Amino acid sequence: MLPFCIMHQFFFLLIHISSSKFVFCRFGGYHALLPVLFSYVFRKRNAILLGGVECHCFPEIRYGFCTNIVLKKTMGIIQKYSQIIAVVHKSLYETDYTYVPTKGKQGLKQIYNTDRNKVIELKNGYDSNVYYNKKYSRDIWSFLTVPGRIDRQTYWVKGIDILIELCSCMPLIQLTIVGDVCLDGQISFPGNIRILPKIKSDELAEVYNQHRFYFQLSMAEGFPNALCEAMLCGCVPIGSDVFGIPEIIGDAGFLLREKNIEELIQLIKNLKNFDINKLSEIAEQRILKHFQLKERNLRLLNLINHN
């Protein structure tokens, strides 16, 4: 399938590159290689936007492009011939990572020694017409996380393992996980975890509005969309202290500084000491103020038109 896609892309670029003014690639990987090389050869301006996995390295679970020799070399070539390397959060270039022990290095600077002068930050933005607080009455112990897919890798990356452990220790918690489970029955979920399949945006907005808290306890992220969408819908965020998550949450929720079940349990027990309704309002307003889709689109157009 990949060779066919690359061949199709080659002929598409051959036909259209001469009439193009700017080449923009969303995410790194094999699909970005030819567009970047064609734009370089034909002297067209180009940019690539990296979302996270390109800048992560967790060899223990084989997560991150750099854990694959061919992908790592591909990313090296892409960066060499890219004029602009945009990242959804500045921490994807350089970060001090301490959430879980790992032999891997994190960020473009450590993994690829990427030229800092090429790198810019282009944060995500969100549509408040789709995701907004419907002011529903919510169960006080209702929690949600949206990994999209749960397989042997995302089980660890998205923090599903620690959430299962938490729910086993605290039966009072009612956790909903939205995502297709692809684990072949290898993992058993406690009775207080409900699994929903991957759903459309409008249905997802409804699910967000039915829950009081949102978990984003990932080992690695860039600028997680589901976290921001949930906050727009009034969910109080609980996230891991990694990459873009602390900036997204700000003063609207809670951070787990390192992956530790005892600390997480204590964090959940302490929730009763906070004004959750007030935090819900702060969460919604934080995304509205700092991460609007309209403003993000303007920044993208400015990148294309003026760099």
GIGIVEN-V668661 format. One record per backbone hydrogen bond with DSSP energy under -0.5 kcal/mol. NH is the residue of the N-H (numbers start at 1). CO is the residue of the C=O. E is the energy in kcal/mol with one decimal. If there is no record, write none. Layout:
BEGIN
nh: {NH;NH}
co: {CO;CO}
e: {E;E}
END
This chain:
BEGIN
nh: {5;6;7;8;9;10;11;12;13;14;15;16;17;19;20;23;24;25;27;27;32;33;33;34;35;36;37;38;39;40;41;42;43;44;45;47;48;49;50;50;55;56;58;61;62;63;65;66;67;68;69;72;73;74;75;76;77;78;79;80;81;82;84;85;86;86;87;88;92;93;94;95;97;107;108;109;111;112;113;113;114;118;119;119;120;122;126;128;130;131;132;133;134;142;143;143;144;145;148;149;150;151;155;156;157;158;159;160;160;161;163;164;165;166;167;168;169;170;173;174;175;175;176;177;178;178;179;179;180;182;182;186;193;194;196;196;204;205;206;207;208;209;210;211;212;213;214;215;216;219;220;228;229;230;231;232;233;234;235;236;237;238;239;240;241;242;244;245;248;249;250;252;254;256;257;259;260;264;265;266;267;268;269;270;271;272;273;274;276;279;280;281;282;283;284;285;286;287;288;289;290;291;293;296;297;298;299;300;301;302;303;304;305;306;307}
co: {1;2;3;4;5;6;7;8;9;10;11;12;13;16;17;45;22;47;25;49;29;29;30;30;31;32;33;34;35;36;37;38;40;39;21;23;84;25;48;86;52;53;63;58;59;58;53;56;64;65;67;68;69;70;71;72;73;74;75;76;77;78;46;118;48;84;120;50;89;90;90;106;95;55;92;93;107;108;108;109;108;115;115;116;85;87;291;126;127;127;130;232;132;139;141;174;213;176;178;147;180;149;151;153;153;154;156;154;155;155;159;160;161;162;163;164;165;166;170;141;173;192;143;194;145;176;177;196;148;150;180;183;190;175;177;194;200;201;202;203;204;205;207;208;142;142;236;144;238;157;157;224;225;226;227;228;229;231;230;212;235;214;254;216;256;240;222;242;244;245;246;249;237;239;255;99;258;260;261;262;263;264;265;266;268;269;270;271;274;275;276;277;278;279;280;281;282;283;284;285;286;287;126;292;293;294;295;296;297;298;299;300;301;302;303}
e: {-2.3;-2.5;-2.3;-2.5;-2.5;-2.4;-1.9;-2.0;-2.7;-2.2;-1.8;-2.3;-2.7;-0.9;-1.2;-2.6;-0.5;-2.2;-0.7;-3.3;-1.5;-0.6;-1.1;-0.6;-0.5;-1.8;-2.4;-3.3;-2.2;-1.8;-2.6;-2.8;-0.9;-3.3;-1.0;-2.1;-2.2;-3.0;-0.6;-3.3;-2.3;-0.8;-3.1;-1.5;-0.5;-2.1;-1.7;-0.7;-1.8;-2.0;-0.5;-2.8;-2.2;-2.4;-2.7;-2.0;-2.1;-2.5;-2.4;-1.8;-1.8;-0.7;-0.6;-2.7;-3.1;-0.6;-2.3;-1.6;-2.2;-1.8;-1.4;-0.5;-0.8;-3.1;-2.3;-2.7;-2.4;-2.3;-0.9;-0.7;-1.2;-1.6;-0.5;-1.0;-1.9;-3.1;-1.9;-0.8;-1.1;-2.3;-0.6;-0.6;-0.6;-1.7;-0.5;-2.9;-1.1;-2.0;-2.0;-1.0;-3.1;-0.6;-2.0;-1.1;-2.3;-2.5;-1.1;-0.5;-1.0;-1.4;-1.5;-2.2;-1.8;-2.3;-2.5;-1.8;-1.6;-2.0;-1.7;-2.4;-0.6;-2.5;-2.4;-3.1;-2.3;-0.5;-0.7;-3.2;-2.0;-3.5;-0.6;-1.7;-1.6;-3.1;-3.0;-0.5;-2.6;-2.4;-1.2;-1.8;-2.8;-1.7;-1.5;-1.7;-0.9;-2.1;-2.6;-3.2;-2.8;-3.0;-0.8;-1.3;-2.6;-2.5;-2.1;-2.1;-1.4;-1.7;-2.6;-2.8;-0.5;-2.7;-2.8;-2.3;-1.9;-1.9;-1.2;-1.9;-1.9;-2.5;-2.5;-2.6;-2.3;-2.9;-0.7;-2.4;-1.2;-2.0;-2.6;-2.1;-2.2;-2.3;-2.3;-1.9;-1.2;-0.8;-2.1;-1.9;-1.3;-2.0;-2.2;-1.6;-2.2;-2.6;-2.0;-2.4;-2.1;-1.5;-2.0;-2.2;-2.3;-2.3;-1.9;-1.9;-2.5;-1.7;-2.0;-2.1;-2.4;-2.2;-2.0;-2.1;-2.6;-2.1;-1.1}
END
